[in-house]
């Protein structure tokens, strides 16, 4: 982490420069048994490809609003950082009808169809798999993203003081987002190397902070668990030990 970092994309670049091989996001879905671990380098590569898709193929510009209709998931984390890389406002759970673009999971396609702009759908299948049949009116993320470039540069520099995130009705600039993530990390006692397990959703600031931003702001990592309520206490204890978890937010 660099003290001069003012956007989430800055934080990711600093993490990549410091230790690209360390884990950043370890994702579990306890409804399917899926486990995915992404190093800083692998996560940054997904972010670069997604940002290139967003800026290039989808024509998104700084200040555009993207309705993000996704649960707590490693691909949701990728989209949040891709939006921050381009300068697009990520409106978590926002109204698609009032957004310039929408990114939807498989359970919100009907709602997402209200967006008059570009629409992207994620199947949220293990290993980032595609839809068996692409949803009508949507680009399949798993089809579109692999061919995108591995390096990203924004057409316009991202202004840290412009709006960057809307969650729970609250709008945050990128700079304020980074400041709050650092504040939360300090309150949780996170330091470099901390490993935070979160079972919180991404529909609140607390969930986004615990499930991504606080760890990113402190050179830590996150064990992001979806459907954690399906795990027995014994299995949760085992996961904490196996994943070397140092802090929890479940």
N, C-alpha and C positions, 0 to 999 in steps of 0.2 A: 504494500500500500504506500502511495506517495501522498504527502500532505497537500500537494497542489492539485490532486485529482478532484474534479468538480462534477463529473458526470459518471453514470454507471459504466459507460464505455471506457472512460479514463481508468476506472478501477480495474476493469478487465485487462486493459493493456498493461497496467503495472503488474498485475498478477502473472500475466504471460511472460513478461520480461524477467520476473523474479524467479519463477519455478514452474515452467510449463508442464512438467510431468506429474505434479502432485494432483491428487483428487480434488475436484471442486464440487461436483454434484453427483451423489449416489442416490438413485431413484428406486423405490420399491412400490409395486402395486399389489397389495395384499388380497385383492380380489382375483388376480390372475397369476400371481406368483412371479411376476416380472421383476428382474433386477437389472439395472443399467448403471454403470459407473463411467463418468466422464471426467477425464483430466482437464486441467485448465486449457491445454492445447486443443483437445478434442472439442470441448465446449466452445472455445473461441472460433474454431473452424466452422461449426454449425452456425454460430452467430454471423460470421462473415458471409456464408452462403445465403443465409436468410435475409440479411441486410441487402445483399446484392439483388435478391429476388424482389424485395420490398421497394428499393430505389429504382431498379432497372425495369423489370418486367411489369411491376404493378404501378409504376409511375408515382410513388409516394414522395411527398416533399415535406420539408420541415414545417411543423405546425399542423399538418394533416392529423385528423383524429381517427384512430383505429380502435374499433370495438373488439376487445379481446374476450371471447366467450370460451374460455378453456379452464379446466380444473387445475389444481396443483399437480404439475407434471414437468418432467425435464424439458419437454418441448415448449411448454409455456414459458419457462425460464429463458430459453433461447429467444423466443419472440420478444420478451421484455427487453433483452439486451440489444436485439436487432433494431427495435423501435428507437431505443436510446442512441444507437449508432447513426441512424438516419436523421433523427430529430423529430420523429413522429410521436404524437401524444398517444400513449397506451391507455385506453379507457377500459379498465377491467370490469367486465360485466355491463359495459355501457350499452346504450340503445343503438342498435344497428341502423335504424331509420335515420338517425341524426349523425351518422359517422361517414367518413370518406371511404373507409375500407372496413371489412370485417374478417376476423379469423375465428373459425368455429370448430368445436369438437363435434363428434357424431351425434350428440344428444341435443344440440341446439341449432340444427340446420334450418328448421322451419322458422325459428325466430330470426336467424341470421339472414334469411332471404329478403328481409325488409330493407337491407342496405342496397342503395342504388349504385354504389361504386363497386370496386373490385372485391371479390369474395374468395376466401381461401378456406379449405376444409382439411382438418387433420383427423385421421382415423384413430389415432392414439393406440395403435396396435403395438405389440412388442417389437423391439428393434426398429421402430419408426416405420412400420409397414404401411403400405398403401391400402386404399379402399378396394375391395373386390370389384366394385362397380363405382366409378366416380360419381358423386352427387351432381345432379343436373344444376347448372348455373354456378358451379364452384370449381376452382382449380384445386387439384389434389396436391397438397404440400409435398407428400412423399414422392410424387412424380416430378414436380417442378424444381425442387431444391438441389438434387444431386449434381446437376449440370452447372450450377452456379459457381462463380469464381471463389477461390479459397482466400483471397485477400479483398479487403473492402476499404474504400476511401469515399467519404461523403462528397457529393457535389458541392455542398455548402457547409462550412463549419457549423457544428452544433453549438447553439447558444445555451450555456448552462443555466441562465436565468429565465429562459422561456419555459412555459409549461411542458412537463414531460410525462406525468403520470396522473391518472384519476382513479381513485379507489375509494369505495364507500362514500361517494359524493364529495370527497376532498381532492382538490387539485394541488399537485406539488410540482415545483420546478425541478430540473435535474439536480441543481445545486442543493436545494432543500432536501431532496430525496437522499442524497449522499450524506448530508449532515445528520439527518434523522437516523440513517442506518448506522452511522458511527456512534450516535448517542445510544441507540438500542444495544449495540454491541458492548458498549461500556457498561450499561446497566446489567447485561447478562454475564458480564465477566469474560467476554470473548477476547482472545488474543491470537497472535499468529500461531497457526497449527491447531486451533480449537476445532472441534467437530461437533456440529449442532444437529441433533435429530429433531425434525419437525413433522408433526402430524396435522398441522393447521392448514386450512384451505387458503387459496390465493385470493379470496374475495374480500379480504380486509388488509389494512396496512400491517397489522401484527403478523399475519400469515405470510405476506410478501417479504417482510423483514426477516422473520425467522427462517423462511424457506429459501432465501436467496441473498438479499441485499446486505444483511448484517455480517454474514460470513464473508461475502465478497469484499466488504469494507475493512476487514481485519486480517486478510490473508488466511482465512479459515476455510472450512468446507461444510457442506450441508448433506445430511442424510434425509432426503425428502420422501415421506411415506404417505401414499394415498390409500384410503380404506384401512387405516391403521386400527380402527375399531374391530376389525376381523381377526386381529392377532391376539393370541392368548397372552396373559402376563408373563408366563414362562418363556414364550417365544420372543416377546419384546425384550426381556432381560438378556436372552441369548444374542439378540441383534445388537443391543447396546455394547455387549462385550466383543462380539465379532467385528463390529464396525469401529471399535475404539472411540465410541461416543464420549465426549467430555461434558456436553450440556444437552438439555432436552427442552422442547416446547411442544408438548403434546396434549 
